[in-house]
Amino acid sequence: MLRCINQLETADGGIIRVNEKTVFDASSSEKLTKKQKRDNQLQVGLVFQSFNLFPQYTVLANVTLAVKELAKERPNYKENRRQINEEIENNAKKILERVGLSDKLSSYPCELSGGQQQRVSIARAMALEPKILFFDEPTSALDPELTGEILKVIKKLASENMTMVIVTHEMAFAEAVSTKVIFMDDGVINSCGKPQEVFRLNPTERLKEFLRNYE
Amino acid sequence: MSFFEITLALFQGFFVTLKLFGLTLLFALPLGFLIAFGSMSKYKLFSLPSKTFVWIIRGTPLMLQIIVVFYVPGILFNYPIFKDDRFLAALITFVINYAAYFSEIYRGGIESIPRGQYEAGQVLGLTKTQTFFKVVLMQVVKNILPPMSNEIITLVKDTSLIRVIAIVEIIKAAERFIAKEAILWPLFYTGVFYLLFCGVLTLLFNYFEKKLDYYKT
């Protein structure tokens, strides 16, 4: 589902709206221009399960690359190039500080642990200032110890009122951190609501079964 | 015939060898890119000709290709275009041949980049072109450097094949001494030229590989 909203994959049917804006409509024949498509895409940031950092760039460059490329389209880019790039870098450093990686700015992804790589990837997504941040199983590729540090970062972002959609198998975490949970089974929404309701008050049979297997 | 005179004569031959080597690289490196993109295209109109081309070129001996390019225009159209410029015939053959091999190396390199890299570029709002040049290309270069150095070193020695259309490269230059002076050792002596030149190339490629060693994929 995340991949459809992000247009990495095309849905077979239906309509996708993000913040009241239709980003995909299977029944409409008019095609979105590339620019529109990209603007829609930039509304949401995505953190991948397998990080997908750019191995040949430093941590800082990974975070600034896309922002710098986008800045080139600004009308006054040429005159203020130096200033703009400096601004972008300072901003990226601030974001990296928020995810606790201030001391790794000039490291390469291969020199970092999985948890650190995933935090870079979160910073990279945040640098584009998306309205919503998507996480596609952000901890599935990590061992339990490293999972903790990612969850901590997500909690921190949540406390800063960042809107996030997280696909995860960390049930306890989902219950603790989210304002709304959706339990999906085989591509269909099985139950949905406040975590308290979904997990405690009236869990569906399927969810109970899932939780049993989980524990 | 003094050692010095023979060395000088061999150097003249080696100059032809180097000229073919350099010009082949100059044209075959970019041409290989075109063929690689042809082979990878999802449109049969592009991929089929590219793949057939690569199949034919890699499926026949380079020596035979040199002979075909050199003689066929004369036989078919009664117009031997390369009569006065044998070197051009050799160069065209080498460019075609090496472009085919390079294209396969490029293709392997480009296809080895995980899909996640393209997806990351896409969700970060990079265009396809930006993703290719800013994200993918450097990784491709790193991946293909070892097979490319291998192929380029092979090219140095393949140049000796052009003697089949009587171009005097270094080996042909050495053979003349057998006919004229009945001395054999200049032929063995050519090996030193090849060895030294390939040695320099090896050092050069090692240097580049080290330069790109600062990260791992």
Interface residues (C-beta under 8 A of the other chain):
Chain A: N6 Q7 L8 K34 R38 Q41 L42 G45 L46 F48 S50 N52 L53 F54 P55 Q56 L65 A66 E69 L70 Y108 P109 C110 R124 A125 L128
Chain B: P114 G116 Q117 E119 A120 G121 Q122 V123 L124 G125 L126 T127 Q130 K134 V135 M138 Q139 K142 Y214 Y215 K216 T217
